[in-house]
Amino acid sequence: EETKQLQFLNVPKVPFKKIWTYDAALKPWDPAILDVNVGIPVAYRILNDTKSGLGKTALWSGKTRVFQDDGHQSTIFSGEDAPALVPVGEKMEVYVGDSRDIVVTQRQMKNNQINIRKNIGEGIVLYDTDEVITAKIENFKDKPALLTMIQHIRGQWEMKECNLKYERKDAETLEFQIELPPQGKQELNMHYQRLNIRPGQEQAAVLQ
């Protein structure tokens, strides 16, 4: 009736990417006005595919620990996470903490009502908004970094101009993959219009 542990998988030199993730709905837009430093979540991304030496079976969920070589024939514990099951062909991200080496400062530069529609009593029933968002991303590291930036635009919208490529994850979520050079900067500029907004709808969205 003994319990025995067996090694399930041993794959050396699995390639990975270290990624930083900034979600504009979860993080403050202007960290300079806060009294505390704002960290950006850091994770290691591994693909469960044959190119990585994996891809033969799903990676089961469970505790994952990350250790780093300290250069003195020993290791440093970097962090641990508990990712969910990772099917073949999917990616696993292991969160190891927050970093303050990358700083994002985001501001809304324009938010004007346009295309205002009124009823016969001159009351506003519908309008659109014309909005501009800018975000300055600074990398204070001596190495390049990959930042995943997540932006949200509520309701029905049209992108008028955007200087960086993005993937539309769902109706209201945009995902940018922004490569930052060592000690470098990047800037995101989004000009979009939100359509068919009813008076009071903005307040309801904030309360929710």
C-alpha contacts under 8 A as a table, 3 or more apart, distances in Angstrom:
res1	aa1	res2	aa2	distance
7	Q	10	N	7.44
11	V	14	V	6.56
11	V	53	G	6.55
11	V	54	L	7.49
14	V	46	I	7.76
14	V	52	S	5.39
14	V	53	G	6.45
15	P	46	I	6.85
15	P	52	S	5.88
16	F	44	Y	6.37
16	F	45	R	5.44
16	F	46	I	4.90
16	F	47	L	7.51
17	K	44	Y	5.62
17	K	45	R	5.08
17	K	46	I	6.86
18	K	42	V	7.09
18	K	43	A	5.85
18	K	44	Y	4.60
18	K	45	R	6.26
18	K	145	A	7.58
18	K	146	L	7.23
19	I	42	V	5.74
19	I	43	A	5.43
19	I	44	Y	6.22
19	I	45	R	7.01
19	I	145	A	7.02
19	I	146	L	5.33
19	I	147	L	5.93
19	I	148	T	7.01
20	W	40	I	6.35
20	W	41	P	5.72
20	W	42	V	4.64
20	W	43	A	6.55
20	W	145	A	7.62
20	W	146	L	6.30
20	W	147	L	4.70
20	W	148	T	5.99
21	T	40	I	6.29
21	T	41	P	5.63
21	T	42	V	6.64
21	T	147	L	5.70
21	T	148	T	4.63
21	T	149	M	5.87
21	T	150	I	7.64
22	Y	27	K	7.04
22	Y	40	I	6.12
22	Y	41	P	7.27
22	Y	104	V	7.95
22	Y	147	L	7.22
22	Y	148	T	6.22
22	Y	149	M	4.83
22	Y	150	I	6.16
23	D	26	L	5.42
23	D	27	K	6.10
23	D	149	M	5.97
23	D	150	I	4.65
23	D	151	Q	6.47
24	A	27	K	5.53
24	A	28	P	7.25
24	A	29	W	6.97
24	A	149	M	7.60
24	A	150	I	6.12
24	A	151	Q	5.54
24	A	152	H	7.23
25	A	151	Q	7.28
25	A	152	H	7.05
27	K	38	V	7.90
28	P	31	P	6.17
28	P	38	V	7.85
29	W	104	V	7.31
29	W	105	T	5.58
29	W	106	Q	4.74
29	W	107	R	6.56
30	D	33	I	6.19
30	D	34	L	7.73
30	D	104	V	7.54
30	D	105	T	4.95
30	D	106	Q	6.03
30	D	107	R	7.38
31	P	34	L	5.44
31	P	37	N	7.02
31	P	38	V	6.18
31	P	104	V	7.72
31	P	105	T	6.72
32	A	35	D	7.90
34	L	37	N	7.36
37	N	100	R	7.22
38	V	100	R	6.68
38	V	103	V	7.96
39	G	98	D	4.83
39	G	99	S	4.96
39	G	100	R	4.89
40	I	98	D	4.97
40	I	99	S	5.15
40	I	100	R	6.46
40	I	102	I	7.16
40	I	103	V	7.90
41	P	95	Y	7.18
41	P	96	V	7.76
41	P	97	G	5.79
41	P	98	D	4.27
41	P	99	S	6.30
42	V	95	Y	5.88
42	V	96	V	5.95
42	V	97	G	5.64
42	V	98	D	5.53
42	V	99	S	6.40
43	A	93	E	5.83
43	A	94	V	5.04
43	A	95	Y	4.13
43	A	96	V	5.62
43	A	97	G	7.46
44	Y	92	M	7.98
44	Y	93	E	5.44
44	Y	94	V	5.11
44	Y	95	Y	6.63
44	Y	96	V	7.68
45	R	91	K	6.61
45	R	92	M	5.61
45	R	93	E	4.47
45	R	94	V	6.58
46	I	52	S	7.91
46	I	91	K	5.61
46	I	92	M	5.18
46	I	93	E	6.46
47	L	52	S	6.57
47	L	54	L	7.94
47	L	89	G	6.74
47	L	90	E	6.03
47	L	91	K	4.38
47	L	92	M	6.28
48	N	52	S	6.77
48	N	54	L	5.34
48	N	55	G	4.85
48	N	58	A	7.60
48	N	59	L	7.59
48	N	86	V	7.24
48	N	87	P	7.24
48	N	88	V	5.39
48	N	89	G	5.26
48	N	90	E	5.70
48	N	91	K	5.95
48	N	92	M	7.37
49	D	52	S	5.61
49	D	53	G	6.81
49	D	54	L	5.07
49	D	55	G	3.77
49	D	56	K	7.52
49	D	88	V	6.18
49	D	89	G	5.15
49	D	90	E	7.58
50	T	53	G	4.99
50	T	54	L	5.03
50	T	55	G	4.77
50	T	56	K	7.28
51	K	54	L	7.19
52	S	55	G	7.63
54	L	57	T	7.55
55	G	58	A	7.26
55	G	88	V	5.15
55	G	89	G	6.55
56	K	88	V	6.99
57	T	87	P	7.27
57	T	88	V	6.07
58	A	85	L	6.91
58	A	86	V	5.55
58	A	87	P	4.47
58	A	88	V	5.32
59	L	85	L	5.72
59	L	86	V	5.02
59	L	87	P	6.55
59	L	88	V	7.84
60	W	84	A	7.14
60	W	85	L	4.63
60	W	86	V	6.53
61	S	82	A	6.74
61	S	83	P	5.69
61	S	84	A	4.53
61	S	85	L	4.36
61	S	86	V	7.36
62	G	82	A	5.17
62	G	83	P	6.41
62	G	84	A	7.10
63	K	80	E	6.95
63	K	81	D	5.81
63	K	82	A	4.45
63	K	83	P	7.23
64	T	80	E	5.42
64	T	81	D	5.28
64	T	82	A	5.79
64	T	83	P	7.39
64	T	94	V	7.30
65	R	77	F	7.78
65	R	78	S	7.79
65	R	79	G	6.04
65	R	80	E	4.29
65	R	81	D	6.66
66	V	77	F	6.21
66	V	78	S	5.42
66	V	79	G	5.50
66	V	80	E	5.97
66	V	96	V	7.64
67	F	75	T	5.97
67	F	76	I	5.39
67	F	77	F	4.48
67	F	78	S	5.36
67	F	79	G	7.41
68	Q	75	T	5.26
68	Q	76	I	5.02
68	Q	77	F	6.38
68	Q	78	S	6.51
69	D	72	H	7.69
69	D	73	Q	7.29
69	D	74	S	6.12
69	D	75	T	4.51
69	D	76	I	6.31
70	D	73	Q	6.94
70	D	74	S	5.79
70	D	75	T	5.14
70	D	76	I	6.00
71	G	74	S	6.93
71	G	75	T	7.95
78	S	96	V	6.39
79	G	95	Y	7.59
79	G	96	V	4.60
79	G	97	G	6.92
80	E	94	V	7.33
80	E	95	Y	6.96
80	E	96	V	5.89
81	D	94	V	5.73
81	D	95	Y	5.74
81	D	96	V	6.88
82	A	94	V	7.48
83	P	86	V	8.00
83	P	92	M	6.96
83	P	93	E	6.95
83	P	94	V	6.50
86	V	90	E	6.04
86	V	91	K	6.66
86	V	92	M	6.18
87	P	90	E	5.58
99	S	102	I	6.87
100	R	103	V	6.70
101	D	139	N	6.19
101	D	140	F	5.15
101	D	141	K	5.82
102	I	137	I	7.10
102	I	138	E	5.61
102	I	139	N	4.68
102	I	140	F	6.05
102	I	141	K	7.53
103	V	137	I	5.83
103	V	138	E	5.24
103	V	139	N	6.77
104	V	135	A	6.66
104	V	136	K	5.72
104	V	137	I	4.61
104	V	138	E	6.52
105	T	135	A	5.52
105	T	136	K	5.20
105	T	137	I	6.61
106	Q	133	I	7.26
106	Q	134	T	5.71
106	Q	135	A	4.07
106	Q	136	K	6.32
107	R	133	I	5.89
107	R	134	T	5.52
107	R	135	A	6.37
108	Q	111	N	7.32
108	Q	131	E	7.46
108	Q	132	V	5.92
108	Q	133	I	4.53
108	Q	134	T	6.43
109	M	131	E	7.38
109	M	132	V	5.28
109	M	133	I	5.76
109	M	134	T	6.93
110	K	130	D	7.04
110	K	131	E	4.91
110	K	132	V	4.89
110	K	133	I	7.29
111	N	129	T	6.34
111	N	130	D	5.61
111	N	131	E	4.45
111	N	132	V	6.84
112	N	129	T	5.37
112	N	130	D	5.15
112	N	131	E	6.56
113	Q	116	I	7.03
113	Q	127	Y	6.46
113	Q	128	D	5.75
113	Q	129	T	4.50
113	Q	130	D	6.38
114	I	127	Y	6.13
114	I	128	D	5.15
114	I	129	T	5.57
114	I	130	D	6.66
115	N	127	Y	5.49
115	N	128	D	5.71
116	I	124	I	6.84
116	I	125	V	7.92
116	I	126	L	6.06
116	I	127	Y	4.33
116	I	128	D	6.80
117	R	124	I	5.84
117	R	125	V	5.88
117	R	126	L	5.13
117	R	127	Y	5.94
118	K	121	G	7.53
118	K	122	E	5.24
118	K	123	G	5.17
118	K	124	I	4.33
118	K	125	V	5.36
118	K	126	L	7.01
119	N	122	E	5.28
119	N	123	G	5.48
119	N	124	I	6.54
119	N	125	V	6.48
120	I	123	G	7.40
124	I	127	Y	7.55
124	I	199	P	7.03
125	V	198	R	5.86
125	V	199	P	6.50
126	L	196	N	5.57
126	L	197	I	5.41
126	L	198	R	4.84
126	L	199	P	6.83
127	Y	195	L	6.91
127	Y	196	N	5.47
127	Y	197	I	5.30
127	Y	198	R	6.68
128	D	193	Q	6.72
128	D	194	R	5.51
128	D	195	L	4.52
128	D	196	N	5.53
128	D	197	I	5.98
129	T	193	Q	5.38
129	T	194	R	5.17
129	T	195	L	6.71
130	D	191	H	7.59
130	D	192	Y	6.22
130	D	193	Q	4.63
130	D	194	R	6.82
131	E	191	H	5.84
131	E	192	Y	5.55
131	E	193	Q	6.00
131	E	194	R	7.85
132	V	189	N	7.25
132	V	190	M	5.59
132	V	191	H	4.49
132	V	192	Y	6.54
133	I	188	L	7.92
133	I	189	N	5.90
133	I	190	M	5.16
133	I	191	H	6.60
134	T	187	E	7.14
134	T	188	L	5.52
134	T	189	N	4.61
134	T	190	M	6.43
135	A	187	E	5.67
135	A	188	L	5.03
135	A	189	N	6.69
136	K	185	K	7.30
136	K	186	Q	6.15
136	K	187	E	4.63
136	K	188	L	6.55
137	I	185	K	5.62
137	I	186	Q	5.20
137	I	187	E	6.00
138	E	180	L	7.94
138	E	183	Q	7.44
138	E	184	G	6.15
138	E	185	K	4.57
138	E	186	Q	6.67
139	N	144	P	7.90
139	N	145	A	7.40
139	N	180	L	6.48
139	N	181	P	7.31
139	N	182	P	6.52
139	N	183	Q	5.18
139	N	184	G	5.34
139	N	185	K	6.12
140	F	182	P	7.14
140	F	183	Q	4.85
140	F	184	G	7.20
141	K	144	P	7.20
141	K	145	A	7.98
141	K	182	P	5.78
141	K	183	Q	5.64
142	D	182	P	4.78
142	D	183	Q	5.83
143	K	181	P	6.96
143	K	182	P	4.53
143	K	183	Q	7.48
144	P	179	E	7.32
144	P	180	L	5.51
144	P	181	P	4.49
144	P	182	P	4.58
144	P	183	Q	7.93
145	A	179	E	6.01
145	A	180	L	5.12
145	A	181	P	6.67
145	A	182	P	7.41
146	L	177	Q	6.82
146	L	178	I	5.75
146	L	179	E	4.67
146	L	180	L	6.13
147	L	176	F	7.93
147	L	177	Q	5.94
147	L	178	I	5.07
147	L	179	E	6.35
147	L	180	L	7.40
148	T	175	E	6.80
148	T	176	F	5.65
148	T	177	Q	4.82
148	T	178	I	6.28
149	M	175	E	5.75
149	M	176	F	5.01
149	M	177	Q	6.53
149	M	178	I	7.29
150	I	173	T	6.95
150	I	174	L	5.73
150	I	175	E	4.66
150	I	176	F	6.40
151	Q	173	T	5.90
151	Q	174	L	5.12
151	Q	175	E	6.45
152	H	172	E	5.45
152	H	173	T	4.71
152	H	174	L	6.21
153	I	157	W	7.26
153	I	172	E	5.03
153	I	173	T	6.56
153	I	194	R	7.90
154	R	157	W	7.64
154	R	172	E	5.43
154	R	194	R	7.72
155	G	171	A	7.81
155	G	172	E	6.74
155	G	194	R	6.95
155	G	195	L	7.49
156	Q	171	A	7.97
156	Q	194	R	5.84
156	Q	195	L	5.46
156	Q	196	N	7.39
157	W	192	Y	6.97
157	W	193	Q	5.55
157	W	194	R	4.25
157	W	195	L	5.58
158	E	192	Y	5.61
158	E	193	Q	5.33
158	E	194	R	6.54
158	E	195	L	7.81
159	M	162	C	7.21
159	M	190	M	7.59
159	M	191	H	6.29
159	M	192	Y	4.28
159	M	193	Q	6.51
160	K	190	M	7.90
160	K	191	H	5.43
160	K	192	Y	4.97
160	K	193	Q	7.14
161	E	189	N	7.88
161	E	190	M	6.02
161	E	191	H	5.02
161	E	192	Y	6.77
162	C	165	K	7.44
162	C	188	L	7.56
162	C	189	N	5.68
162	C	190	M	4.64
162	C	191	H	6.28
163	N	188	L	6.42
163	N	189	N	5.83
163	N	190	M	7.11
164	L	176	F	7.49
164	L	188	L	6.48
164	L	189	N	7.66
165	K	176	F	6.50
165	K	177	Q	7.87
166	Y	174	L	6.21
166	Y	175	E	5.39
166	Y	176	F	4.60
166	Y	177	Q	7.19
167	E	174	L	5.73
167	E	175	E	5.16
167	E	176	F	6.53
168	R	171	A	7.23
168	R	172	E	7.90
168	R	173	T	6.02
168	R	174	L	4.65
168	R	175	E	6.37
169	K	172	E	7.81
169	K	173	T	5.44
169	K	174	L	5.82
169	K	175	E	6.70
170	D	173	T	5.28
170	D	174	L	7.45
178	I	186	Q	7.98
180	L	184	G	6.03
180	L	185	K	6.54
180	L	186	Q	6.76
181	P	184	G	4.87
181	P	185	K	7.33
194	R	197	I	7.45
197	I	201	Q	6.56
197	I	202	E	7.86
198	R	201	Q	5.40
198	R	202	E	7.98
199	P	202	E	7.27
200	G	203	Q	5.27
200	G	204	A	6.30
201	Q	204	A	5.10
201	Q	205	A	6.27
202	E	205	A	5.18
202	E	206	V	6.43
203	Q	206	V	5.18
203	Q	207	L	6.30
204	A	207	L	5.14
204	A	208	Q	6.23
205	A	208	Q	5.24
